[in-house]
Amino acid sequence: MQSGRAWTLWDRLLTPWPYVWVIPWKHREALGGHLFRVMVLIFGVVAVAVPYFGTNIWAETFATTVWDPEIALDRQIPVIGWMIAPYMALYLFYPATLLTNPMDDRHRLELISGVQMLSIVTLLCSVIFITLPAEIDMRDQIDFDSLAGWEVALFESMHFMDNPWNAWPSLHIAHSYFLARAITRWVQASYSESTARKLFLTILWVEFVLLSISILTTKQHYIWDLFTGLLAGFTAWYVAEPFLNKVRDLADDKVGLHLGVQ
């Protein structure tokens, strides 16, 4: 358990930030609730994507490796071309999180708190990317002539978007773990009686395992990046879950008060 002081700090950080969310909250039912999801997506792009790609471009332009986490085993792991698919599938986690979030006020508050937690994790990791930059210089191991056409296309897209920096902690892992936990929580809440629920969640967690392996077999990350990414994801969920449970247990007349509205 954390101390009361720590809980107060995290409660403040995870309670919806009024200056960000008051307007989206007032329009949460617009377009059948989908406008709210779009607004959450926009916040995510600004608060998550911008810090990541901003530090990635900065590192590529100015940084040199301060501490290299590479070990001999990193280069002994083979390139597996088809695993670029589960690697790139991370980008399906974000819309899946929005679509599986139930459209009631308690779960909307959970979504807000979750995306705030994700932004905090991203910012903290970005500090590491800037202060302890590490270049991931293993792309020379990829034999493009041995890859299928679709694999080459995905590798080229990945290399175009993502310079070989921002090594550790791996946000690919931290984000996918946190989002998989959130998706699982909401699917279980909304589809507890569905026979398809187990199949969907099995596919989700198999994808997470494959994604975790893929960051190594696509030569995008080191083993150290994987473990520190898992630590970041586990810690983020450990901090966020008790607060999400508090939101779930709110009385009906208290939900809007978290944003200063009714």
N, C-alpha and C positions, 0 to 999 in steps of 0.2 A: 504493500500500500504506500501511496505517496503521502507526504505531510499535508496538513490543511493549507499551508501557505502555497505549496506547489499546486494543489488542486485549484486554489483561487486563481493562480496565474493561468493554468490551462483552461479553466472555465472562461476566463476573460478572452483568451485567444480563440477559443472554439465557439463561444457565443457569437451568433451572426453579427457582423460589423454593420451597424445601422446605416452609416454613410454609403455603404456599398449596396445594401440589400433592401432598403425601405421601398424604393420605387419598384424593383422586380417583385417584391412581396405584394404590393398593392395591385399588381397586374398578374398575379399568379394563376388566375383562372382564364386569362385571355387566350384565345385560340385553342380552347380545350385543354389548357395547362401547358401547351407546348412552347408558348412564348417564354415562360419561366425557364424551361429547359435551355432554350437558346441563350437566355441571359446568363445562365450558369456556365454554359459553354464559352461565352465571350469572356467571362471572368477568368475561366481556366486558361484560355489562350494568353491573356494578359499576365496573369499571376504565375503561370507554370511554364508555358512555352517560351515566353520572352526571356525570363532569366536563364533558362537552359541554353537556348540558342545564342543569346547574347554573350554568355560566358564562353560558349564553345567557339564563337567567332573571335572573341578577345584572345583566348588561349592560342588559337591558330595563328593569330597575327603577332602577338607580343610575347607569349610565354615560352619558357624553357622548362624542361622537367626538373622539378625540385627534389622529388623522391620517386624512384622507379620501383613499382611493386612487382615487376616481372620476376618469375622464378622459372627454372628449367622446364618444369612440367607444362607451363603455358604453351611452349612451342612444340611439345610432344603431343598435345591434343590435336587430332586431325581436323582438317576442314571438311565439313559435311554440307554440301551445297544446298540440299533441300531444306535444311534447317533455317535458311533465310526466311522461309514462310512463317514458322512460329515466331521468329524474331520480329518480323514486321507486323505480326498480328497484334502486337501491343496496341497499335493505333485503333484496333477494334474495341479495346477495353473501355475507352473513353465514351463513345456513344452507347455502348452496352450499359455502362453505369447509369447514364441519364435515362435510358429507356426502361431499365428495370426498377428505377426508383418509383415507388407508388405515388400517385398524385393525390395525396392528402397532406394536410398541413404538418403533421408530425414528421412524416418522411421527407417533406421538403426542407424542414429545418435540419434533419439529419444530413441531407445532401449538401446544404450550405456549410455545415460544420465540417463535413468530409472534405469538400473542395478547399476550405480554408486550411485544414490540416495538410493537405497535399501541397498547397502553396508554401506553407511554412517549411515543410521538408525540403522542397525544391530550393528555397532561399538558403537554408542552412547548408545544403550540399553545394550550392553555388559558391558559398564562401570558401569551401574546401577546394573547389575547382580553381578558384582564383589564387588562393594562398599556397596550395600544394599541387600545382598543375603536373600532370603526368601524360606524356604522349604514348599512345597505344600503337607501337610500331611493328605490327605483325601482319599487316595487309599484304606484304610481299609473299606470304605463304599461300595466297589464294591463286590457284591455277585456273584462270578464266576459260582457257581452252577446253577444260574438262567439264565445264558446267553446262547445263541445259540453257536454252535461250531465255526462259522465264526466270531462271535463277540469276543469270547475268543481269537481266533488266532490274531485278530487285536489289542486287548488290550495288549496281550503279546508282540506283535511286538512293539507297542508304548512304553511300559514300558522298553523293552530291549534297544531301541534307545535313550530314553529321560528320564533322571533321574528327580525326582520331585523337580527341582530347576528352575532357570531362570523364576521366576514367573511374574514379572511385569517390564515394559509393556509387554503384550503378543505379541510376534513376530508372532504367528499364526494369530492374528488379524491384526496387522500392515502390515504384508506382504500380506495377502489375500485381504485386502482393496485396497492397492496400486496396486496390480497386477490386480484386478478386474477393477479398473479405467483404467489402461493401456490397458487391453484387450478390454474393451468397446470402448475406443478411436479408436483403430485400426480396430475393426470390423465395426464400423460406417464409418470409412474412406474407407474401402475396399469393403464393402457389403451394401452400402446405399440403393440399390434398391432390395435387396434380401428379400423375405418374410420370410426366415428362420432366418434372423438376429434377429428379435424381440423374437422369440422362444429361440434362443441360449442365448441372453442376459438375458431373464427372468430366464432361468435355472441357469445362472451364478450367478445372484444376489439372487435368492432363496437359492442357495448353500451357498453363503456368509452369509446369515441370519442364516441358519441352523448351519453352522460352528461356528458362533459367540455364538450361544446357546450351541453348543456341548462342548466347552471348559469348561463349567460349569457342564453339565450333565455327562461328562466322568471323572469328578473330577481331571482334569488336571490343572485347574486354579480357582482363586478366582474372585469375581465380580469386585474387584479393578483392577485386571489384565486386564479384558475385557475393562473397561473404559479407562485405560491408554493406552492400545493397540490401541483402536479407536483413541485416541488423537494423538498418534504417527503416525498412518496411515493417518489421516486427514491432519496433519501438513506436512508430507512428500509430499503428493500430492499438497497441497496448495503452497509449495515452488517450486515443480518441474513443475507443469502445465504451468505457464507463460514461463518458459524456453523452454519447449517442443513446445509451440506456436511460440516462436522465431525461433526455428529450422524449423518448418513447413513453415514459411514465408521466409526462406532464398532464395536468388536468386540462380539459377542453378550453376553459376560459383563461388559461395561462399561456397558450401557444403563441398568440400574437404579441404578447407582452415582451417576448424575447427580442422583438424588433421595434418596440415602442408603438405598435399599432394593434388594432383589434380585428 
